[in-house]
Amino acid sequence: MAHDFRSARVIVTGGSKGIGRAIALGFARAGASVSICARGAPALEQTRREIVAAGASAHAAVCDLADGAAVRAYVRSAAAALGGLDILVNNASGFGLGDSEAEWADSLNVDVLAMVRASQEALAHMPASLEAARSAAHAPCILHIASISGLRPSRRTPAYAAVKAAMIQYTGSQALLLASRGIRVNAIAPGSIEFPGGTWEARRLAGDPLYTRIREAIPLGRLGTPEEVADVALFLASPGARWITGQTLVVDGGQILA
């Protein structure tokens, strides 16, 4: 599906690698101006260059998304650089997988609180009323990247699963809160996604039997790609999804069915 995001201003947190990178590049190739943030400067700069090579205006900033003040400052600087804001994509994760207090802190600070803080700051740069939203060049929206882990209990990743469940629940509440301003809010729950430098690639290269078990359990027979998630993100931000809000769309090749 072709999308036209010319003149749209987009922020993607955690936008230097994997799903975030694919979403940022997807919007750039559709004509949007894009800002990305991440902790690692080299990958951030590489993705910024790719956004520019796609013909889009780009802004990038190093940001520790566990730091509340840094999150708010980043969103302000990004909106200023882009000349406003139409679409916010909260993609970053602390990947606190286990059940230790440190892993819970990582997950809560990055997956949940960064999502809330970025959203709150972004709202200052989005339409303040339904009428303003309807007259905007691009209808405003917020997207959260959750996970199918948030839809079921997990022995292997309890903290990660719990915070993704919180993101999914908040998506509906936030959609209710912002509907009067014409701002749609949706989430995507990806399944296992493989990309260069990612955890699933590392497991495959190491011969980890978990990789094989996961792949064989997916009805469509393979792990997903970041671009397959990005395609859904662009759809949810497009006029084609103008009557969709408060929903979480699973993108997993049927993985959750197994």
C-alpha positions as CSV (number, residue, x, y, z in Angstrom):
1,M,0.0,0.0,0.0
2,A,1.4,3.4,-1.0
3,H,1.1,6.2,1.6
4,D,1.6,9.9,1.2
5,F,3.1,11.6,4.2
6,R,4.5,14.6,2.5
7,S,4.6,17.5,5.0
8,A,4.0,15.2,8.0
9,R,6.3,15.6,11.0
10,V,7.2,12.3,12.7
11,I,9.1,11.3,15.9
12,V,10.3,7.8,16.4
13,T,11.9,7.0,19.7
14,G,14.4,4.1,19.7
15,G,14.7,4.8,16.0
16,S,18.2,3.8,15.2
17,K,17.8,0.0,14.8
18,G,15.4,-2.8,14.1
19,I,11.7,-1.9,14.2
20,G,12.3,1.8,15.0
21,R,14.7,2.2,12.1
22,A,12.3,0.5,9.7
23,I,9.4,2.7,10.8
24,A,11.5,5.9,10.5
25,L,12.7,4.9,7.0
26,G,9.2,4.0,6.0
27,F,7.9,7.4,6.9
28,A,10.9,9.1,5.3
29,R,10.3,7.2,2.0
30,A,6.7,8.3,2.1
31,G,7.7,11.9,2.3
32,A,7.7,12.8,6.0
33,S,10.2,14.7,8.0
34,V,11.5,12.4,10.7
35,S,13.3,12.7,14.0
36,I,14.8,9.8,15.8
37,C,16.5,9.3,19.1
38,A,18.5,6.5,20.7
39,R,21.3,6.0,23.2
40,G,24.0,4.9,20.7
41,A,25.4,7.7,18.6
42,P,27.0,5.6,15.7
43,A,23.8,3.7,14.8
44,L,21.8,6.9,15.3
45,E,23.9,8.8,12.8
46,Q,23.9,6.0,10.3
47,T,20.1,5.9,10.3
48,R,19.9,9.7,10.1
49,R,22.0,9.5,6.9
50,E,19.7,6.8,5.5
51,I,16.7,9.1,6.2
52,V,18.4,11.9,4.3
53,A,19.3,9.5,1.5
54,A,15.6,8.7,1.2
55,G,15.0,12.3,0.4
56,A,13.6,13.4,3.8
57,S,14.5,16.0,6.3
58,A,16.0,14.4,9.3
59,H,16.7,15.2,13.0
60,A,18.5,12.9,15.4
61,A,19.5,13.2,19.0
62,V,21.2,11.0,21.6
63,C,18.7,10.4,24.4
64,D,18.6,8.1,27.4
65,L,14.9,7.3,27.4
66,A,15.1,6.2,31.1
67,D,15.7,9.8,32.0
68,G,12.4,11.7,32.2
69,A,13.9,15.2,31.7
70,A,15.9,14.0,28.7
71,V,12.8,12.5,27.1
72,R,10.9,15.7,27.4
73,A,13.8,17.8,26.2
74,Y,14.3,15.6,23.2
75,V,10.6,15.8,22.1
76,R,10.7,19.6,22.4
77,S,13.9,19.8,20.4
78,A,12.5,17.4,17.8
79,A,9.3,19.3,17.4
80,A,11.2,22.6,17.0
81,A,13.5,21.0,14.4
82,L,10.6,19.6,12.4
83,G,8.5,22.7,12.7
84,G,5.7,20.9,14.6
85,L,4.6,17.4,15.2
86,D,1.9,15.1,13.7
87,I,2.9,11.6,14.6
88,L,4.6,10.1,17.6
89,V,5.9,6.5,17.6
90,N,6.9,5.2,21.0
91,N,9.2,2.3,20.0
92,A,12.0,2.0,22.6
93,S,12.3,-0.8,25.1
94,G,14.5,-1.4,28.1
95,F,14.3,-5.2,27.5
96,G,14.2,-6.0,31.2
97,L,13.4,-9.6,30.6
98,G,13.7,-11.4,33.9
99,D,12.2,-10.8,37.3
100,S,14.9,-8.8,39.2
101,E,14.3,-5.3,40.5
102,A,16.8,-3.9,38.0
103,E,15.1,-5.6,35.1
104,W,11.7,-4.2,36.3
105,A,13.2,-0.7,36.6
106,D,14.6,-0.9,33.1
107,S,11.3,-2.0,31.7
108,L,9.1,0.5,33.6
109,N,11.4,3.4,32.9
110,V,11.8,2.9,29.2
111,D,8.8,1.0,28.0
112,V,6.1,2.6,30.2
113,L,7.3,5.9,31.6
114,A,9.2,7.1,28.4
115,M,6.0,6.3,26.5
116,V,3.9,8.5,28.9
117,R,6.5,11.3,29.1
118,A,7.0,11.5,25.3
119,S,3.3,11.5,24.8
120,Q,2.7,14.2,27.3
121,E,5.4,16.4,25.8
122,A,4.2,15.7,22.3
123,L,0.7,16.9,23.0
124,A,1.9,20.4,23.5
125,H,2.8,20.3,19.8
126,M,-0.4,18.6,18.5
127,P,-3.8,20.1,17.8
128,A,-5.6,21.2,20.9
129,S,-9.1,20.6,19.5
130,L,-11.1,18.4,17.3
131,E,-11.6,21.2,14.8
132,A,-7.9,21.9,14.7
133,A,-7.2,18.2,14.1
134,R,-9.7,18.0,11.3
135,S,-8.1,21.0,9.5
136,A,-4.5,19.8,9.9
137,A,-2.6,18.6,6.9
138,H,-2.1,15.3,8.6
139,A,-4.4,13.9,11.2
140,P,-2.5,13.6,14.5
141,C,-1.8,10.2,16.0
142,I,0.3,8.3,18.5
143,L,1.5,4.8,18.0
144,H,3.0,2.5,20.7
145,I,5.1,-0.5,19.8
146,A,4.1,-3.2,22.4
147,S,4.5,-7.0,21.9
148,I,2.5,-10.2,21.9
149,S,4.3,-10.8,25.2
150,G,1.9,-8.4,26.7
151,L,-1.1,-10.5,25.7
152,R,-0.2,-13.6,27.8
153,P,1.7,-14.7,30.9
154,S,5.4,-15.4,30.4
155,R,7.7,-17.6,32.5
156,R,10.8,-16.5,30.5
157,T,10.2,-12.7,30.3
158,P,7.9,-11.7,33.2
159,A,8.9,-8.0,33.5
160,Y,8.9,-7.5,29.7
161,A,5.5,-9.1,29.4
162,A,4.0,-7.1,32.2
163,V,5.1,-3.7,30.9
164,K,4.0,-4.5,27.4
165,A,0.6,-5.4,28.9
166,A,0.6,-2.0,30.6
167,M,1.3,-0.3,27.2
168,I,-1.6,-2.1,25.6
169,Q,-3.9,-1.2,28.4
170,Y,-2.8,2.5,28.3
171,T,-3.4,2.6,24.6
172,G,-7.1,2.3,25.1
173,S,-7.2,4.8,28.0
174,Q,-5.1,7.3,26.1
175,A,-7.3,6.9,23.1
176,L,-10.3,7.8,25.2
177,L,-8.5,10.8,26.8
178,L,-7.5,12.2,23.4
179,A,-10.5,11.5,21.2
180,S,-12.0,14.9,21.9
181,R,-8.9,16.5,20.4
182,G,-9.1,14.3,17.3
183,I,-5.9,12.5,18.2
184,R,-6.0,8.7,17.5
185,V,-3.9,6.3,19.6
186,N,-3.1,2.7,18.6
187,A,-0.6,0.1,19.4
188,I,1.2,-2.7,17.5
189,A,2.0,-6.0,19.1
190,P,4.8,-7.6,17.1
191,G,5.8,-11.2,17.5
192,S,9.4,-12.4,17.2
193,I,11.3,-10.1,14.8
194,E,14.7,-10.8,13.4
195,F,17.1,-8.2,12.1
196,P,20.9,-7.6,11.8
197,G,22.3,-7.0,15.3
198,G,19.1,-8.1,17.1
199,T,18.6,-10.7,19.8
200,W,17.0,-13.3,17.5
201,E,19.8,-13.1,14.9
202,A,22.3,-13.6,17.8
203,R,20.3,-16.6,19.0
204,R,20.3,-18.1,15.4
205,L,24.0,-17.5,14.9
206,A,24.7,-19.1,18.2
207,G,22.7,-22.2,17.4
208,D,20.3,-21.5,20.3
209,P,17.6,-24.1,20.3
210,L,15.1,-21.5,21.4
211,Y,15.3,-19.9,18.0
212,T,14.3,-23.1,16.3
213,R,11.5,-23.8,18.7
214,I,10.1,-20.3,18.2
215,R,10.4,-20.4,14.4
216,E,8.8,-23.8,14.2
217,A,5.9,-22.7,16.4
218,I,5.0,-19.8,14.1
219,P,2.2,-20.9,11.7
220,L,3.6,-18.9,8.8
221,G,6.9,-20.7,9.3
222,R,9.4,-17.9,9.9
223,L,10.2,-14.9,12.2
224,G,9.1,-11.5,11.0
225,T,11.0,-8.5,9.7
226,P,11.1,-4.9,10.9
227,E,9.7,-3.8,7.6
228,E,6.5,-5.9,8.2
229,V,5.9,-4.0,11.4
230,A,6.7,-0.7,9.7
231,D,4.1,-1.3,7.0
232,V,1.4,-1.6,9.7
233,A,2.7,1.5,11.5
234,L,2.3,3.6,8.3
235,F,-1.2,2.2,7.8
236,L,-2.3,3.1,11.3
237,A,-1.0,6.6,10.9
238,S,-2.6,7.0,7.4
239,P,-6.1,8.2,6.4
240,G,-6.9,4.5,5.7
241,A,-7.1,4.0,9.5
242,R,-9.0,7.2,10.3
243,W,-11.8,5.3,12.1
244,I,-9.4,3.2,14.2
245,T,-8.4,4.2,17.7
246,G,-7.6,2.5,21.0
247,Q,-6.7,-0.8,19.3
248,T,-3.7,-3.1,19.4
249,L,-2.9,-4.8,16.1
250,V,-1.0,-8.1,16.3
251,V,1.7,-8.6,13.7
252,D,3.2,-12.0,14.3
253,G,2.6,-14.5,11.5
254,G,0.1,-16.3,13.8
255,Q,2.6,-16.8,16.6
256,I,0.2,-16.1,19.4
257,L,-2.2,-18.7,18.1
258,A,0.3,-21.5,18.7
